[in-house]
Amino acid sequence: MAGNSSKRGRQTVRDMVLSMAAVGVVVTVAYFSIPSADGNSGVHPVPYQAELASAKRAAPYPLLGPQTLPAGWQATSVTYSANDKGHAVWHLGFSTASGQYAAIEQSDGKADEVVARNVPGGKPDGSSTVAGQDWQRVQGERYRALTRPAGSTGTTVLTGTASYEELAQLAESLK
């Protein structure tokens, strides 16, 4: 009798562990398969107009932002601050109509440092003319970019996983 009761206790613990594992699998599958309540698939739009206006007043260079966003684009992040070298840095990130990432990165730091920081592994990839302005193309390890060094008035980098065409759309909207 004593042998049966010890075996039964181990089966109960084993069964409990197996049951917990089964419940964990069901919860994990449910978590990743149920769409978000807002229908944005995890993209959370942020208002950026007030931050843009404030940053334009504070920036030591002509700060750029979209006058109007291209159809289907949403702003997802916005910051204006000083980097570790004391340079003014403007960032405005977007989810594009195709679900890719695009961002405006501006700084009054050295042009090559600004490009290297925002397009890791970047190599020249030609040029584009957008709205009458010349932009240099840069292809990085993960991101591509349209860049426009502006000397002492800041360097503008339009970067992300977005295509060059989508980055050109962003460039056209800047003011």
C-alpha positions, -999 to 999 in steps of 0.1 A, spaced: 0 0 0 28 24 8 43 19 -26 10 28 -43 6 60 -24 41 73 -33 35 65 -70 2 82 -70 17 114 -55 44 116 -82 17 111 -109 -3 140 -95 27 163 -96 37 151 -131 1 156 -143 -1 190 -128 31 201 -146 18 187 -179 -15 205 -174 3 238 -167 24 234 -198 -7 227 -219 -24 258 -205 8 279 -212 8 268 -249 -29 278 -253 -23 312 -236 7 319 -258 -11 310 -290 -41 331 -280 -19 361 -271 -1 362 -305 -32 354 -326 -57 378 -312 -55 412 -330 -50 443 -309 -81 461 -297 -73 493 -316 -67 475 -349 -32 490 -354 -13 458 -350 9 473 -323 15 506 -340 6 534 -316 3 568 -334 16 599 -315 8 635 -320 39 654 -331 28 689 -342 33 705 -308 67 689 -304 77 700 -339 67 736 -332 85 737 -299 117 721 -314 116 745 -343 119 774 -318 147 758 -299 168 743 -328 200 760 -339 193 749 -375 162 750 -397 142 720 -384 122 700 -409 89 682 -404 61 671 -427 35 697 -437 11 668 -442 18 631 -439 15 610 -470 -17 589 -471 -16 559 -447 14 571 -427 14 575 -389 38 592 -367 51 568 -340 79 585 -322 91 621 -316 121 635 -297 142 666 -296 173 666 -273 210 670 -271 231 640 -278 262 629 -258 284 654 -277 260 683 -271 246 685 -306 209 692 -311 191 660 -324 156 659 -339 139 626 -345 104 619 -360 96 583 -367 68 569 -389 50 538 -399 45 540 -437 14 530 -457 32 497 -466 40 490 -429 77 499 -431 96 523 -409 108 557 -419 123 586 -398 135 621 -401 168 625 -383 184 659 -381 215 671 -362 240 699 -362 268 673 -356 293 664 -383 275 650 -414 295 618 -416 288 611 -379 251 618 -383 248 595 -413 269 567 -396 248 569 -364 215 566 -383 225 542 -411 249 516 -396 272 502 -423 260 528 -448 276 530 -482 269 555 -510 242 543 -534 237 571 -559 216 602 -557 180 613 -562 164 646 -570 133 652 -549 112 684 -553 142 701 -570 167 692 -543 196 667 -545 197 639 -520 224 613 -516 213 577 -513 229 555 -486 223 518 -482 231 503 -448 231 469 -433 194 472 -423 183 507 -432 186 528 -463 185 566 -464 183 598 -483 207 623 -469 213 660 -473 242 676 -455 236 712 -449 269 724 -434 265 744 -402 227 744 -405 224 707 -398 224 674 -416 191 658 -426 188 620 -429 156 603 -440 161 567 -430 144 534 -423 133 501 -438 111 521 -462 119 521 -499 137 550 -516 104 559 -532 87 561 -497 116 581 -484 112 605 -514 75 609 -505 86 619 -470 112 644 -485 84 659 -506 63 666 -475 90 684 -455 88 720 -447 
